Amino acid sequence: MDIIVKNLCKSYDRNQVLDHFSCTFREKKMTCIMGKSGIGKSTLLSILMGLEKADEGTVSGMEHQKISAIFQENRLFENLDAVTNIHITTGKTKEEITGFLKEMELDDVAGKPVSEYSGGMKRRVAIARALLAEYDILIMDEPLQGLDAETKEKVATVIKTQTAGKTVLFVTHDEKEAEFFEAECMELV
């Protein structure tokens, strides 16, 4: 089912972030949302996920859909290891998680608390957690931030493979990322 956004409005105090925004996100397609900082990209994602309410407008097509998300912040349990962080939210077995962490090049640190990980390693755990969840729609807010160029390419390949045939919405400032994912792009202005 397509996600249809009609006349969405959202403001914070007197700052209008979304002003009668309308669009259609196609089912089983990857869509990249671009735009300058502060234009409302993350706000749009938050409204789509039900984390914020719009002042006006409607969103349809999200009803009864399982959503997985990669937020700008990693939102990990710092005192737990990667396997436990992922297991808590996905219910996947240790073997499934460990196998996927190997694909994300984290198998050698999987048993250590994530507080000991670098920023890029934490990001990969957050991505793995979202990809291993059961979902119909994946929402990603700057998914590759904090990763070096080589790791970005590897992780982007994993994301692309894992999300084939799924509805994916993501925000990025990097046009190269959008091109790599071969996503349909739209710009908020």
C-alpha positions as CSV (number, residue, x, y, z in Angstrom):
1,M,0.0,0.0,0.0
2,D,1.3,3.4,-0.9
3,I,1.8,6.0,1.9
4,I,-0.2,9.1,1.0
5,V,0.5,12.4,2.8
6,K,-1.9,15.2,2.3
7,N,-1.6,18.8,3.3
8,L,0.7,18.1,6.3
9,C,1.4,21.1,8.5
10,K,3.7,21.3,11.5
11,S,5.2,24.2,13.4
12,Y,7.2,24.7,16.5
13,D,6.1,27.9,18.3
14,R,5.9,30.3,15.3
15,N,8.3,28.4,13.1
16,Q,6.4,26.6,10.3
17,V,8.4,23.5,9.4
18,L,5.9,21.7,7.1
19,D,3.5,23.9,5.2
20,H,0.7,21.9,3.5
21,F,3.1,19.2,2.4
22,S,1.7,16.5,0.2
23,C,3.3,13.5,-1.5
24,T,3.0,9.8,-2.2
25,F,5.6,7.2,-1.1
26,R,5.3,4.2,-3.4
27,E,5.0,0.7,-1.8
28,K,8.0,-1.5,-2.0
29,K,10.2,1.3,-3.3
30,M,13.1,3.2,-1.6
31,T,12.5,6.9,-1.4
32,C,15.1,9.5,-0.4
33,I,14.0,12.7,1.2
34,M,16.5,15.5,0.8
35,G,16.5,19.2,1.7
36,K,18.5,21.8,3.6
37,S,18.9,21.6,7.4
38,G,15.8,22.6,9.4
39,I,13.4,22.2,6.5
40,G,11.4,19.4,8.2
41,K,12.8,16.1,7.0
42,S,13.2,14.5,10.4
43,T,9.9,16.0,11.5
44,L,8.2,14.4,8.5
45,L,9.7,11.0,9.5
46,S,8.6,11.5,13.1
47,I,5.0,12.2,12.0
48,L,5.0,9.2,9.7
49,M,6.1,7.0,12.6
50,G,3.5,8.5,15.0
51,L,6.1,10.0,17.3
52,E,4.8,13.5,16.6
53,K,1.4,14.8,15.6
54,A,0.8,17.1,12.7
55,D,-1.0,20.3,13.3
56,E,-3.0,19.7,10.1
57,G,-3.2,17.1,7.3
58,T,-3.5,13.4,7.0
59,V,-1.2,10.3,6.5
60,S,-2.7,7.1,5.1
61,G,-1.2,3.8,4.3
62,M,0.7,3.4,7.6
63,E,-2.2,1.7,9.4
64,H,-1.4,-1.8,10.6
65,Q,2.1,-1.6,9.2
66,K,5.1,-2.8,11.1
67,I,7.7,-0.1,11.2
68,S,11.4,-0.3,11.9
69,A,13.6,2.7,12.2
70,I,17.2,4.0,12.3
71,F,17.1,7.3,14.1
72,Q,19.8,10.0,13.9
73,E,20.8,8.9,17.5
74,N,21.7,5.3,17.9
75,R,19.5,4.7,20.9
76,L,21.4,1.7,22.2
77,F,21.7,0.3,25.7
78,E,25.3,1.3,26.4
79,N,26.0,-1.3,29.1
80,L,24.8,-4.2,27.0
81,D,26.6,-6.0,24.1
82,A,25.5,-5.8,20.5
83,V,23.8,-9.2,20.5
84,T,21.6,-8.3,23.5
85,N,20.8,-4.9,22.1
86,I,19.5,-6.5,19.0
87,H,17.8,-9.5,20.7
88,I,15.8,-7.2,23.0
89,T,14.0,-5.5,20.1
90,T,14.0,-8.2,17.5
91,G,13.7,-11.5,19.3
92,K,16.1,-13.0,16.9
93,T,18.3,-15.9,18.1
94,K,21.9,-15.4,19.1
95,E,23.0,-17.3,16.0
96,E,21.0,-15.2,13.6
97,I,22.3,-12.0,15.2
98,T,25.9,-13.1,15.3
99,G,25.7,-14.1,11.7
100,F,24.4,-10.7,10.7
101,L,26.9,-8.9,12.9
102,K,29.6,-10.8,10.9
103,E,28.2,-9.3,7.7
104,M,28.4,-5.9,9.4
105,E,32.0,-6.6,10.4
106,L,31.2,-6.5,14.1
107,D,31.6,-10.2,15.0
108,D,34.9,-9.7,16.8
109,V,33.3,-7.2,19.3
110,A,29.8,-8.6,19.5
111,G,30.1,-9.7,23.1
112,K,31.6,-6.4,24.5
113,P,29.4,-3.6,25.9
114,V,28.6,-1.1,23.2
115,S,30.0,1.6,25.5
116,E,33.4,0.4,24.3
117,Y,32.5,0.8,20.6
118,S,33.5,3.6,18.4
119,G,30.8,5.8,17.0
120,G,30.8,4.0,13.6
121,M,30.6,0.6,15.3
122,K,27.6,1.8,17.4
123,R,26.0,3.1,14.2
124,R,26.3,-0.3,12.6
125,V,24.7,-2.0,15.6
126,A,21.7,0.4,15.3
127,I,21.5,-0.4,11.6
128,A,21.7,-4.1,12.2
129,R,18.9,-3.9,14.9
130,A,16.6,-2.1,12.5
131,L,17.3,-4.5,9.6
132,L,16.8,-7.6,11.7
133,A,13.4,-6.5,13.0
134,E,10.2,-7.6,11.3
135,Y,8.9,-4.7,9.3
136,D,6.8,-3.6,6.4
137,I,8.3,-0.1,6.3
138,L,11.9,0.9,7.2
139,I,12.5,4.6,8.1
140,M,16.1,5.8,8.2
141,D,17.2,9.2,9.3
142,E,20.7,9.9,8.1
143,P,21.5,6.1,8.3
144,L,25.2,6.3,7.2
145,Q,26.2,9.3,9.3
146,G,29.4,8.8,11.2
147,L,30.8,6.0,8.9
148,D,33.9,6.4,6.9
149,A,33.7,6.1,3.1
150,E,34.7,2.4,2.9
151,T,32.3,1.4,5.7
152,K,29.5,3.5,4.2
153,E,29.8,1.6,0.9
154,K,29.8,-1.8,2.6
155,V,26.9,-1.0,5.0
156,A,24.9,0.6,2.2
157,T,25.3,-2.6,0.2
158,V,23.9,-4.6,3.1
159,I,21.0,-2.2,3.6
160,K,20.2,-2.3,-0.1
161,T,20.2,-6.1,-0.2
162,Q,18.2,-6.5,3.0
163,T,15.5,-4.0,2.0
164,A,14.9,-5.3,-1.5
165,G,11.1,-5.4,-2.1
166,K,10.4,-3.3,1.1
167,T,9.1,0.2,1.5
168,V,12.0,2.3,2.6
169,L,12.0,6.1,3.4
170,F,15.2,7.8,4.3
171,V,16.7,11.2,4.8
172,T,20.2,12.1,3.8
173,H,22.2,15.3,2.9
174,D,24.5,13.2,0.7
175,E,23.5,13.0,-2.9
176,K,26.0,10.2,-3.5
177,E,24.1,8.0,-0.9
178,A,20.8,8.6,-2.7
179,E,22.5,7.6,-6.0
180,F,24.1,4.5,-4.5
181,F,20.8,3.3,-3.1
182,E,19.2,3.9,-6.5
183,A,16.3,5.6,-4.6
184,E,13.6,7.8,-5.9
185,C,14.4,11.2,-4.6
186,M,12.3,14.1,-3.5
187,E,13.4,17.4,-2.1
188,L,11.7,19.4,0.7
189,V,11.8,23.1,0.0
